Amino acid sequence: MTRSLRPLLAITALLALAAPAAAPAATANLAVEQVSRMDTPWWHQRFADKQAEITSGRYDLVWLGDSITQNWERNGPEPWRDFAPVWQHYYGDRHAINLGFKGDSTCHVLWRLAHGELDFRTAPRLFVVMIGANNFGHVHTDAAHTYPGITRIVDAIHARFPTTQILLLEVLPSIRSAWVSANTRQLNSMLAADIRRGRPWLHLQDAGAAVEANGAPDPSRFLDPHLTPPDPPLHPTAAAQQDIARIIEPTVATILGDHRH
């Protein structure tokens, strides 16, 4: 190496040491992505069946969500999972469709919306959206990451149907873990504080009292402990879900312009 190059190389090395380290790449937020479950046979079939319903009927009311919404289709035989009569009472005469898929989180709903679940022949009058519980489960995105996933869902619905009203339900309390409970409270606080800003077509409602006693989740209001083997309390019983329908009924009836059921 020549003498003339040594000072230059030394200066270059010093500058490299002084330069700030490159910032790490931002972690992708799964909650705002579109993720398909078409490789799961029952999910694939249900999606196809619901697409046929969407394109062949006229709907004023759409329930959109996960297994808690899908449970509206269950018929006992035990009273604690006999949901269909409750659905029939509240929604049977309202041209309603159930778009609940067990296990779905915000990313799966976003995929569904982008692949046909907004292809209604006429604009529904109301979407009832209940989503986010599974974000704290197998997807494991915290409240801060889940919140923008929910905003993308309601904004996607509004972009397609500007005259449609949306009733967003807060994530229900559950008894799964301290982390889940803390993130549920944080997410619901974020929703209450901010999501309606600039969205006059959006209504937010807390139906958590349907699964609570004395301000805390009540295991008897969940169906999961009845299962064999039992699961952590997450899904409301049919009676608790009837209370959810009762809690939101004034809002539903007002938006649909009919009588309270």
Residue, then its C-alpha position, 0 to 999 in steps of 0.5 A: m500500500t502506498r503512503s498516499l492511500r493510508p491517510l485516506l483509508a484511515i479517514t474513511a474508517l473513522l467516518a464509518l465508525a461515526a456514522p449512525a447505524a442503519a435503522p432496523a427494518a420495520t416489522a410488518n403488521l399482520a393485522v392490516e394485511q390480507v391473508s387467505r385461509m382458502d387452504t382450509p377445506w371447511w373455510h374454503q367451502r363456507f366462503a364459496d357458500k357465502q359468495a353464492e348467498i351474497t350474489s343471489g339475495r338482497y340484504d339490509l343487514v350484514w353481521l361480519g366477524d369470527s366464530i362469535t358471529q358464526n355461532w348465530e347459525r348453531n342449533g343446540p341441542e343444548p340450550w347454551r349453544d342454541f343460537a338460531p332461534v335468537w337470530q330468527h327473533y332479531y334478524g329473521d325478518r330483516h334480510a340479514i346475512n351471517l358472514g362469521f368465520k371461525g378463527d378469523s382475525t382482521c387480516h382474514v376479514l380484509w382478504r374476504l372483503a377484497h375477494g367478494e364479500l362486498d359484492f352485494r347486488t344492492a348496498p346493505r343498510l347496516f353492517v354489524v362488525m365484531i372482530g379482533a378477539n382472534n388477533f389476541g389469540h393465534v395471530h398474536t397482534d397486540a392492541a396497537h397493531t390490531y387497531p389499524g386492522i379494524t380501521r381498514i375493515v370499516d373504511a373498506i366497507h365505507a369505500r364500497f358503500p358510502t351510504t351504509q351505516i356500520l355498527l362496530l362492537e368492542v371486543l368482548p371481555s374473555i378469560r384467557s390470559a392477563w395479556v389478552s385481557a390487558n390488550t382487550r381493554q387497551l384496544n377498546s379504549m383506543l376505539a372509544a377515543d378515536i375511531r369515530r373521528g371523521r367517520p359520521w357513518l360509524h357507530l361504536q357500542d360496548a356489549g361487554a355487559a352481556v358476558e360480565a357480572n359485577g364488572a368482570p367476565d363471568p365464566s357462566r356466560f361463556l359456552d367454552p367451559h361446557l365443552t369436552p375438554p373445556d376451553p378458556p372462556l371466550h364465546p358467549t352462550a346463546a343466552a349471553q348472545q341474546d343479551i348482545a342482540r338486546i343491547i344493540e337493538p335500539t341502534v339496529a332498529t333506528i338505523l334500519g328504520d323499523h320497530r324494536h324486536 
